[in-house]
Amino acid sequence: INLNSCSNLLAIIDKKKIIIDESIIDNIKKELEEFPVSKNDFNIIVLHHHPIKHSNTDELDYPDNDSLGNGEKLLDSLRPFGFDFVIHGHKHWARISNYNSTNVFCSGSFSSTANVSFTSYTNLFHIIELVKDGKKTKGKIFSWD
């Protein structure tokens, strides 16, 4: 799934009010029920905003009040359909975390000049290799800066 989490941004002021409406979550579930995905496939959702809060932002005094509202509901709704990997951007440093057995990968930045000016993090490029191991998805992330 490619989800445009920026679609409701109409002005700069709106940037701190990012929310995925429950009707969108319901529509996604309805589509997945009509056209089921195989649990043997790699079922991935890609979006801009982070669906779960970043716990490491305090160390940089960087507020984390712009995560996707209802992000956990979105991830919870995808679990029964075999979604086990989330790729997102928005935060300018890479990290991998886990939410209820769903791997969540923040890809960091690819070409941000602001990123390198206020943090020690650099721009990154990734190649992700995934394999199915029974019901689990495992993999490797190769990153270059």
MARTORMI-235889 format. One record per residue: residue number from 0; z, x, y of N, C-alpha, C in turn; residue in one letter. Coordinates in pm, 1 decimal. Layout:
% residues N
+------+----------+----------+----------+----------+----------+----------+----------+----------+----------+------+
! resi !     n.pz !     n.px !     n.py !    ca.pz !    ca.px !    ca.py !     c.pz !     c.px !     c.py ! resn !
+------+----------+----------+----------+----------+----------+----------+----------+----------+----------+------+
!  NUM !        Z !        X !        Y !        Z !        X !        Y !        Z !        X !        Y !    A !
...
+------+----------+----------+----------+----------+----------+----------+----------+----------+----------+------+
END
This chain:
% residues 145
+------+----------+----------+----------+----------+----------+----------+----------+----------+----------+------+
! resi !     n.pz !     n.px !     n.py !    ca.pz !    ca.px !    ca.py !     c.pz !     c.px !     c.py ! resn !
+------+----------+----------+----------+----------+----------+----------+----------+----------+----------+------+
!    0 !      0.0 !     85.3 !   -117.7 !      0.0 !      0.0 !      0.0 !      0.0 !     89.1 !    122.9 !    I !
!    1 !    -84.4 !     58.7 !    217.7 !    -83.6 !    123.5 !    347.9 !    -32.5 !     19.6 !    446.5 !    N !
!    2 !     86.8 !     41.2 !    498.9 !    151.0 !    -55.4 !    588.1 !    157.8 !      0.3 !    728.8 !    L !
!    3 !     98.7 !    -70.2 !    823.2 !     99.8 !    -26.8 !    962.3 !    229.8 !    -72.4 !   1028.4 !    N !
!    4 !    328.6 !     14.8 !   1030.1 !    456.9 !    -21.2 !   1090.8 !    453.0 !    -12.1 !   1242.9 !    S !
!    5 !    341.8 !     29.2 !   1299.4 !    326.3 !     37.4 !   1445.1 !    254.1 !    -83.8 !   1502.6 !    C !
!    6 !    214.6 !   -177.0 !   1418.6 !    126.9 !   -285.2 !   1463.9 !    190.1 !   -374.7 !   1569.2 !    S !
!    7 !    322.4 !   -381.8 !   1574.7 !    384.4 !   -468.9 !   1675.3 !    433.9 !   -392.0 !   1796.9 !    N !
!    8 !    394.0 !   -266.8 !   1813.1 !    431.2 !   -189.5 !   1931.2 !    334.3 !   -221.3 !   2044.1 !    L !
!    9 !    383.6 !   -290.1 !   2143.4 !    296.6 !   -328.8 !   2254.2 !    321.6 !   -245.3 !   2378.6 !    L !
!   10 !    437.1 !   -182.9 !   2387.9 !    471.0 !   -103.5 !   2505.1 !    568.3 !      6.1 !   2464.6 !    A !
!   11 !    581.1 !    104.1 !   2550.3 !    673.9 !    214.8 !   2523.5 !    814.3 !    161.2 !   2498.3 !    I !
!   12 !    852.8 !     59.8 !   2571.7 !    988.3 !      3.7 !   2558.3 !   1013.0 !    -52.0 !   2418.4 !    I !
!   13 !    907.8 !    -94.9 !   2350.3 !    922.5 !   -153.7 !   2217.3 !    949.7 !    -50.2 !   2108.9 !    D !
!   14 !    936.2 !     76.8 !   2137.8 !    945.4 !    178.6 !   2033.6 !   1080.0 !    180.4 !   1962.9 !    K !
!   15 !   1183.7 !    130.4 !   2023.7 !   1314.6 !    130.8 !   1959.1 !   1343.2 !     -1.3 !   1889.1 !    K !
!   16 !   1246.8 !    -93.0 !   1881.4 !   1266.6 !   -224.8 !   1821.2 !   1170.5 !   -246.4 !   1705.4 !    K !
!   17 !   1159.4 !   -150.0 !   1619.0 !   1065.1 !   -158.7 !   1508.6 !   1129.0 !   -236.7 !   1395.0 !    I !
!   18 !   1063.7 !   -343.4 !   1353.6 !   1115.0 !   -425.3 !   1243.7 !    997.2 !   -478.5 !   1163.8 !    I !
!   19 !   1015.0 !   -483.3 !   1034.1 !    914.4 !   -548.5 !    950.6 !    965.9 !   -689.5 !    925.1 !    I !
!   20 !    889.4 !   -784.9 !    968.0 !    928.3 !   -924.4 !    956.8 !    935.3 !   -965.2 !    809.7 !    D !
!   21 !   1031.8 !  -1049.2 !    777.4 !   1047.2 !  -1093.7 !    638.7 !    924.4 !  -1168.8 !    588.7 !    E !
!   22 !    849.9 !  -1230.8 !    679.2 !    727.7 !  -1299.9 !    636.3 !    623.1 !  -1199.3 !    586.1 !    S !
!   23 !    621.4 !  -1078.4 !    643.6 !    529.5 !   -974.5 !    596.1 !    572.5 !   -927.9 !    457.6 !    I !
!   24 !    703.7 !   -910.1 !    438.6 !    755.0 !   -871.4 !    306.8 !    718.9 !   -978.1 !    204.0 !    I !
!   25 !    735.4 !  -1104.2 !    240.7 !    699.8 !  -1214.3 !    149.8 !    551.2 !  -1213.3 !    116.7 !    D !
!   26 !    467.1 !  -1186.4 !    216.6 !    322.4 !  -1180.7 !    193.0 !    285.0 !  -1065.5 !     99.4 !    N !
!   27 !    349.9 !   -951.8 !    116.0 !    324.8 !   -837.8 !     27.9 !    362.2 !   -874.7 !   -115.0 !    I !
!   28 !    479.6 !   -936.1 !   -132.9 !    523.1 !   -977.3 !   -266.6 !    425.0 !  -1076.9 !   -326.7 !    K !
!   29 !    378.1 !  -1171.9 !   -246.8 !    283.2 !  -1272.6 !   -295.2 !    152.9 !  -1206.2 !   -340.6 !    K !
!   30 !    103.2 !  -1111.2 !   -262.4 !    -19.2 !  -1038.9 !   -300.0 !      0.9 !   -960.8 !   -429.5 !    E !
!   31 !    116.8 !   -896.6 !   -442.9 !    143.5 !   -818.6 !   -563.7 !    157.6 !   -908.5 !   -686.2 !    L !
!   32 !    209.1 !  -1028.2 !   -666.5 !    219.0 !  -1122.6 !   -778.2 !     81.2 !  -1172.3 !   -820.3 !    E !
!   33 !     -8.3 !  -1193.6 !   -723.3 !   -143.4 !  -1241.0 !   -753.3 !   -230.2 !  -1131.5 !   -815.6 !    E !
!   34 !   -213.9 !  -1009.9 !   -769.8 !   -291.3 !   -896.0 !   -817.9 !   -194.3 !   -787.9 !   -862.2 !    F !
!   35 !   -134.5 !   -806.4 !   -979.6 !    -29.0 !   -714.1 !  -1022.3 !    -78.4 !   -571.0 !  -1038.9 !    P !
!   36 !     10.3 !   -479.5 !  -1005.6 !    -17.1 !   -337.7 !  -1024.8 !     49.5 !   -294.2 !  -1153.9 !    V !
!   37 !     -6.4 !   -195.7 !  -1216.2 !     47.5 !   -146.9 !  -1342.7 !    166.3 !    -55.0 !  -1317.0 !    S !
!   38 !    270.4 !    -73.1 !  -1395.0 !    385.2 !     15.8 !  -1382.8 !    352.9 !    154.8 !  -1435.8 !    K !
!   39 !    238.0 !    170.2 !  -1501.3 !    195.4 !    300.6 !  -1549.7 !    118.1 !    378.2 !  -1444.2 !    N !
!   40 !     77.1 !    310.1 !  -1338.3 !      5.4 !    376.4 !  -1229.9 !    105.6 !    433.4 !  -1130.6 !    D !
!   41 !     54.7 !    513.9 !  -1039.8 !    137.9 !    564.0 !   -930.4 !    131.0 !    462.0 !   -818.1 !    F !
!   42 !    237.9 !    390.0 !   -801.1 !    242.7 !    284.4 !   -701.2 !    318.3 !    337.8 !   -580.3 !    N !
!   43 !    243.6 !    358.0 !   -471.9 !    293.2 !    428.5 !   -354.0 !    273.7 !    340.0 !   -232.4 !    I !
!   44 !    369.8 !    343.6 !   -142.6 !    352.8 !    280.5 !    -12.3 !    356.9 !    390.9 !     93.4 !    I !
!   45 !    264.3 !    382.7 !    188.6 !    254.6 !    478.6 !    297.5 !    272.9 !    401.5 !    427.6 !    V !
!   46 !    361.8 !    449.8 !    512.2 !    383.4 !    386.5 !    641.7 !    427.9 !    490.1 !    742.4 !    L !
!   47 !    426.0 !    453.8 !    868.2 !    462.2 !    548.8 !    973.4 !    613.5 !    562.7 !    985.4 !    H !
!   48 !    684.5 !    453.4 !   1005.3 !    828.5 !    458.3 !   1031.5 !    909.6 !    474.2 !    903.9 !    H !
!   49 !   1026.3 !    535.7 !    917.5 !   1111.4 !    558.0 !    801.2 !   1188.2 !    430.6 !    766.4 !    H !
!   50 !   1179.2 !    390.5 !    638.3 !   1242.1 !    264.7 !    597.9 !   1393.0 !    276.3 !    575.0 !    P !
!   51 !   1444.3 !    397.5 !    567.1 !   1588.9 !    418.0 !    554.9 !   1631.5 !    519.0 !    661.0 !    I !
!   52 !   1756.0 !    511.6 !    702.1 !   1804.9 !    601.2 !    806.5 !   1812.9 !    745.0 !    756.9 !    K !
!   53 !   1792.0 !    837.6 !    848.8 !   1804.6 !    979.9 !    818.7 !   1946.5 !   1024.0 !    852.1 !    H !
!   54 !   2016.5 !   1074.8 !    754.1 !   2155.2 !   1114.7 !    777.3 !   2167.2 !   1249.0 !    847.0 !    S !
!   55 !   2062.2 !   1329.1 !    845.9 !   2073.0 !   1463.7 !    902.1 !   2039.1 !   1471.0 !   1050.5 !    N !
!   56 !   2022.0 !   1359.4 !   1117.2 !   1982.8 !   1364.1 !   1258.1 !   2098.1 !   1402.0 !   1348.8 !    T !
!   57 !   2221.4 !   1381.3 !   1305.2 !   2336.1 !   1414.8 !   1389.3 !   2342.9 !   1563.7 !   1420.1 !    D !
!   58 !   2299.0 !   1646.4 !   1326.1 !   2308.3 !   1790.3 !   1347.6 !   2219.6 !   1836.7 !   1462.8 !    E !
!   59 !   2119.6 !   1759.2 !   1498.3 !   2031.8 !   1794.0 !   1609.9 !   2059.0 !   1708.9 !   1732.8 !    L !
!   60 !   2161.9 !   1625.4 !   1726.4 !   2190.6 !   1531.7 !   1834.7 !   2066.2 !   1448.1 !   1865.6 !    D !
!   61 !   1999.7 !   1405.0 !   1761.1 !   1875.8 !   1328.0 !   1772.1 !   1903.3 !   1189.7 !   1716.3 !    Y !
!   62 !   1898.0 !   1086.3 !   1797.6 !   1937.6 !    953.1 !   1750.0 !   1845.1 !    899.3 !   1642.0 !    P !
!   63 !   1904.4 !    826.8 !   1548.0 !   1826.1 !    766.2 !   1440.7 !   1835.6 !    614.9 !   1450.8 !    D !
!   64 !   1806.1 !    563.4 !   1566.9 !   1811.4 !    418.6 !   1586.8 !   1672.3 !    357.0 !   1584.8 !    N !
!   65 !   1575.5 !    431.0 !   1538.9 !   1439.0 !    379.1 !   1536.9 !   1381.5 !    369.9 !   1396.3 !    D !
!   66 !   1471.3 !    361.9 !   1295.6 !   1420.8 !    339.6 !   1160.3 !   1372.8 !    195.0 !   1149.2 !    S !
!   67 !   1294.3 !    169.2 !   1048.8 !   1230.9 !     39.2 !   1031.8 !   1333.3 !    -67.2 !    994.3 !    L !
!   68 !   1350.9 !   -164.9 !   1081.7 !   1438.6 !   -276.6 !   1050.7 !   1387.6 !   -351.4 !    929.0 !    G !
!   69 !   1476.3 !   -390.2 !    839.3 !   1442.9 !   -453.9 !    711.7 !   1375.0 !   -356.9 !    615.2 !    N !
!   70 !   1385.0 !   -227.6 !    643.3 !   1323.0 !   -128.2 !    556.3 !   1378.1 !   -131.5 !    414.9 !    G !
!   71 !   1511.4 !   -149.8 !    403.5 !   1570.8 !   -158.1 !    270.3 !   1521.1 !   -282.6 !    196.4 !    E !
!   72 !   1506.4 !   -393.4 !    269.1 !   1453.8 !   -515.9 !    206.5 !   1311.7 !   -493.5 !    155.5 !    K !
!   73 !   1233.7 !   -422.0 !    232.8 !   1097.6 !   -390.0 !    190.0 !   1101.0 !   -310.0 !     60.2 !    L !
!   74 !   1180.9 !   -203.6 !     57.1 !   1188.0 !   -119.8 !    -62.7 !   1242.7 !   -197.2 !   -181.9 !    L !
!   75 !   1344.8 !   -279.3 !   -158.5 !   1400.6 !   -360.4 !   -267.2 !   1296.8 !   -457.4 !   -322.7 !    D !
!   76 !   1212.1 !   -510.4 !   -236.2 !   1111.1 !   -606.9 !   -281.5 !   1000.4 !   -540.4 !   -362.5 !    S !
!   77 !    979.7 !   -410.5 !   -343.9 !    874.4 !   -339.1 !   -415.6 !    919.3 !   -288.8 !   -552.8 !    L !
!   78 !   1049.3 !   -271.2 !   -572.4 !   1101.5 !   -215.9 !   -698.8 !   1054.5 !   -292.1 !   -822.9 !    R !
!   79 !   1060.5 !   -425.3 !   -824.1 !   1017.7 !   -496.8 !   -945.4 !    870.0 !   -475.9 !   -980.9 !    P !
!   80 !    792.1 !   -430.2 !   -884.8 !    649.3 !   -410.4 !   -907.4 !    616.6 !   -266.6 !   -946.7 !    F !
!   81 !    719.1 !   -186.9 !   -968.0 !    697.0 !    -50.8 !  -1014.3 !    669.6 !     50.1 !   -905.1 !    G !
!   82 !    701.9 !     18.2 !   -780.8 !    683.4 !    115.4 !   -673.2 !    798.2 !    214.5 !   -678.2 !    F !
!   83 !    762.1 !    340.5 !   -687.3 !    865.8 !    441.0 !   -700.5 !    846.6 !    558.1 !   -606.0 !    D !
!   84 !    752.5 !    545.8 !   -512.1 !    731.7 !    655.2 !   -417.1 !    691.5 !    599.2 !   -281.6 !    F !
!   85 !    759.0 !    648.9 !   -178.3 !    733.7 !    608.8 !    -40.0 !    700.8 !    735.1 !     38.3 !    V !
!   86 !    594.5 !    729.7 !    115.6 !    560.4 !    841.1 !    204.1 !    560.3 !    786.0 !    346.5 !    I !
!   87 !    632.8 !    852.8 !    433.3 !    634.2 !    809.6 !    573.8 !    637.1 !    930.4 !    666.0 !    H !
!   88 !    613.0 !    903.8 !    790.5 !    618.0 !   1006.0 !    894.6 !    728.0 !    971.6 !    992.9 !    G !
!   89 !    694.0 !    973.9 !   1117.5 !    776.5 !    938.5 !   1232.7 !    879.1 !   1045.3 !   1267.5 !    H !
!   90 !    970.5 !   1076.0 !   1179.3 !   1062.4 !   1185.9 !   1206.9 !    984.6 !   1315.6 !   1189.8 !    K !
!   91 !   1015.2 !   1413.2 !   1268.4 !    932.3 !   1533.3 !   1274.5 !    978.3 !   1645.2 !   1183.3 !    H !
!   92 !   1058.3 !   1613.0 !   1082.8 !   1092.5 !   1715.6 !    985.3 !   1089.7 !   1654.0 !    846.3 !    W !
!   93 !   1041.7 !   1735.6 !    753.5 !   1023.2 !   1687.0 !    617.2 !   1156.4 !   1679.3 !    543.5 !    A !
!   94 !   1165.9 !   1581.2 !    455.5 !   1281.8 !   1569.6 !    367.1 !   1247.6 !   1470.7 !    257.4 !    R !
!   95 !   1315.1 !   1485.5 !    146.5 !   1298.8 !   1389.3 !     38.6 !   1436.9 !   1333.1 !      7.4 !    I !
!   96 !   1440.5 !   1203.9 !    -13.8 !   1566.9 !   1137.7 !    -45.4 !   1538.5 !   1029.9 !   -149.6 !    S !
!   97 !   1641.8 !    956.8 !   -182.5 !   1629.3 !    855.8 !   -285.6 !   1701.1 !    730.3 !   -239.9 !    N !
!   98 !   1636.8 !    617.7 !   -260.4 !   1697.3 !    488.3 !   -230.2 !   1682.8 !    400.0 !   -353.3 !    Y !
!   99 !   1792.0 !    371.3 !   -419.6 !   1789.9 !    285.3 !   -539.5 !   1679.1 !    324.5 !   -637.4 !    N !
!  100 !   1674.0 !    449.7 !   -672.0 !   1575.8 !    504.9 !   -766.8 !   1434.2 !    510.4 !   -711.8 !    S !
!  101 !   1416.8 !    488.8 !   -583.9 !   1285.6 !    503.1 !   -521.3 !   1285.4 !    633.1 !   -441.9 !    T !
!  102 !   1189.6 !    719.7 !   -470.3 !   1177.8 !    845.6 !   -396.6 !   1116.1 !    818.5 !   -259.9 !    N !
!  103 !   1180.3 !    870.3 !   -156.8 !   1135.0 !    850.5 !    -19.5 !   1107.3 !    987.7 !     40.9 !    V !
!  104 !    981.3 !   1011.6 !     75.1 !    939.5 !   1141.2 !    128.0 !    897.7 !   1127.5 !    273.2 !    F !
!  105 !    971.3 !   1195.9 !    360.9 !    932.0 !   1205.9 !    501.3 !    844.3 !   1329.5 !    511.9 !    C !
!  106 !    720.7 !   1309.6 !    550.1 !    623.8 !   1419.3 !    549.3 !    637.5 !   1513.0 !    667.7 !    S !
!  107 !    720.6 !   1478.9 !    764.9 !    732.4 !   1564.3 !    882.6 !    611.2 !   1548.3 !    971.8 !    G !
!  108 !    576.0 !   1653.2 !   1042.5 !    462.9 !   1649.3 !   1135.4 !    349.5 !   1735.5 !   1085.8 !    S !
!  109 !    230.2 !   1692.3 !   1120.2 !    112.0 !   1769.3 !   1086.9 !     59.8 !   1846.5 !   1208.0 !    F !
!  110 !     72.2 !   1786.9 !   1327.5 !     12.5 !   1852.9 !   1445.0 !     85.6 !   1819.9 !   1574.3 !    S !
!  111 !    216.4 !   1810.5 !   1567.9 !    292.8 !   1775.6 !   1687.6 !    330.1 !   1899.9 !   1767.1 !    S !
!  112 !    305.7 !   1894.9 !   1897.1 !    352.8 !   2005.0 !   1981.1 !    498.0 !   1981.9 !   2021.8 !    T !
!  113 !    539.4 !   1855.6 !   2032.9 !    678.6 !   1825.4 !   2067.0 !    771.8 !   1870.0 !   1955.0 !    A !
!  114 !    723.8 !   1859.6 !   1833.2 !    804.0 !   1895.9 !   1716.4 !    855.5 !   2039.4 !   1724.9 !    N !
!  115 !    769.7 !   2131.4 !   1758.5 !    808.7 !   2271.8 !   1760.0 !    881.5 !   2311.3 !   1887.4 !    V !
!  116 !    879.0 !   2227.6 !   1988.0 !    943.2 !   2264.9 !   2113.5 !   1092.4 !   2233.7 !   2115.9 !    S !
!  117 !   1139.7 !   2132.6 !   2039.6 !   1282.7 !   2100.1 !   2047.1 !   1355.7 !   2115.5 !   1914.6 !    F !
!  118 !   1288.7 !   2159.8 !   1811.2 !   1355.3 !   2183.3 !   1682.9 !   1307.7 !   2315.3 !   1625.4 !    T !
!  119 !   1370.2 !   2355.6 !   1517.9 !   1324.7 !   2476.0 !   1447.5 !   1223.3 !   2441.5 !   1339.8 !    S !
!  120 !   1188.7 !   2313.7 !   1326.2 !   1093.8 !   2270.6 !   1224.5 !    952.0 !   2294.2 !   1271.2 !    Y !
!  121 !    864.1 !   2315.4 !   1174.4 !    724.1 !   2343.0 !   1206.4 !    635.5 !   2230.8 !   1154.2 !    T !
!  122 !    511.0 !   2234.4 !   1193.8 !    414.0 !   2139.6 !   1142.0 !    381.9 !   2175.5 !    997.4 !    N !
!  123 !    358.7 !   2072.4 !    916.8 !    343.4 !   2092.0 !    773.6 !    221.3 !   2020.8 !    718.5 !    L !
!  124 !    173.2 !   2071.9 !    607.7 !     67.2 !   2009.3 !    528.7 !    117.8 !   2007.9 !    385.3 !    F !
!  125 !     97.6 !   1896.9 !    312.7 !    152.0 !   1883.2 !    177.9 !     43.8 !   1844.9 !     77.8 !    H !
!  126 !     62.4 !   1890.6 !    -43.1 !     -9.6 !   1838.9 !   -159.5 !     96.9 !   1792.6 !   -256.5 !    I !
!  127 !     82.1 !   1669.6 !   -303.6 !    182.3 !   1610.7 !   -392.5 !    119.1 !   1591.5 !   -530.4 !    I !
!  128 !    186.8 !   1641.9 !   -632.5 !    144.5 !   1620.7 !   -770.8 !    247.7 !   1531.0 !   -836.8 !    E !
!  129 !    202.6 !   1418.9 !   -892.6 !    292.1 !   1325.2 !   -959.1 !    254.8 !   1312.2 !  -1105.5 !    L !
!  130 !    355.3 !   1291.4 !  -1189.9 !    333.1 !   1264.0 !  -1332.1 !    427.3 !   1153.0 !  -1373.7 !    V !
!  131 !    382.0 !   1071.4 !  -1468.1 !    467.7 !    968.4 !  -1527.0 !    536.5 !   1028.2 !  -1648.3 !    K !
!  132 !    666.6 !   1011.6 !  -1654.7 !    746.1 !   1057.3 !  -1767.9 !    822.8 !    936.0 !  -1817.9 !    D !
!  133 !    758.0 !    858.9 !  -1905.7 !    817.6 !    732.1 !  -1947.1 !    814.1 !    635.8 !  -1830.2 !    G !
!  134 !    929.6 !    585.3 !  -1792.6 !    937.4 !    491.7 !  -1680.2 !    961.1 !    562.9 !  -1547.5 !    K !
!  135 !    983.8 !    693.5 !  -1551.7 !   1013.1 !    768.0 !  -1429.5 !    888.7 !    839.3 !  -1378.6 !    K !
!  136 !    883.6 !    853.0 !  -1247.2 !    781.0 !    934.2 !  -1184.6 !    845.9 !   1065.2 !  -1142.8 !    T !
!  137 !    781.9 !   1173.7 !  -1180.9 !    829.5 !   1306.3 !  -1142.4 !    714.5 !   1376.8 !  -1073.4 !    K !
!  138 !    747.6 !   1481.4 !  -1000.6 !    639.8 !   1553.3 !   -937.3 !    685.0 !   1675.1 !   -861.4 !    G !
!  139 !    587.2 !   1733.2 !   -795.4 !    610.2 !   1851.1 !   -712.7 !    544.1 !   1827.4 !   -578.6 !    K !
!  140 !    606.0 !   1879.4 !   -475.5 !    548.2 !   1874.6 !   -342.0 !    527.1 !   2018.0 !   -297.1 !    I !
!  141 !    403.3 !   2052.4 !   -271.1 !    370.2 !   2185.4 !   -219.8 !    347.8 !   2170.9 !    -70.5 !    F !
!  142 !    415.9 !   2252.7 !      7.6 !    409.5 !   2240.5 !    153.8 !    371.5 !   2371.9 !    218.5 !    S !
!  143 !    290.8 !   2364.1 !    322.2 !    251.4 !   2479.3 !    401.6 !    283.8 !   2451.9 !    547.2 !    W !
!  144 !    327.6 !   2554.4 !    617.7 !    349.3 !   2539.5 !    762.8 !    259.8 !   2635.1 !    838.3 !    D !
+------+----------+----------+----------+----------+----------+----------+----------+----------+----------+------+
END
